[in-house]
Amino acid sequence: MRSYKIHLIRNAPGEGFDEGRYIGHTDVPLSEEGRAIASQMHDDCVYPFAETVFTSPLKRCTETAAILYPNKEAVPVDGLMECNFGEFENKTAEELRKYDIFSEWLEGKSAPPFGESSKDFGIRICKTFEKIAEGMMKSGVFETAIITHGGVISIILAAYGLPQAPMHQWMAPDCSGYTIRFDPAMWMRDKKVEVAQLIPQS
């Protein structure tokens, strides 16, 4: 039985990332450094083949996808967006210390004002990932790349990946990530995927 492959790749850095800001739904483009990192990685490394490319609709992901997969028209998927930090968007930890709820949010116990809780974020990502995986099986697409955010990748692998590991162990460097694979029987039985290798290859 032929396996399906999904290549999960983290975006390059966007503007403001080097300032330690919480940037979730804020739609910043790639920074000059981020664009240089993506271009260098594209030139120096081998990214896996993909029949289709999905991406978070935020610029830092769509621009990364255009650099890493220049011959593919990426399909933006709203469900792949980073967490919505609400009032915490685009602020540093120092600026957020005035919020009593900040420490609770860091511990995953509450949502930022007008933002998304960790639980709701995880539910959204899992629903989106399952739609993509099941859509591949229905359409006969065997190899797909997803360009998205580091937190999104960590949630997917913590929920579905084998070997099992907590989120923090699945953090990927910029423009890097993991190839996962699954077959229909494995998916229908356990909704699990095998983490096959790190990407890209040098």
Disulfide bonds with the S-S distance in Angstrom:
none
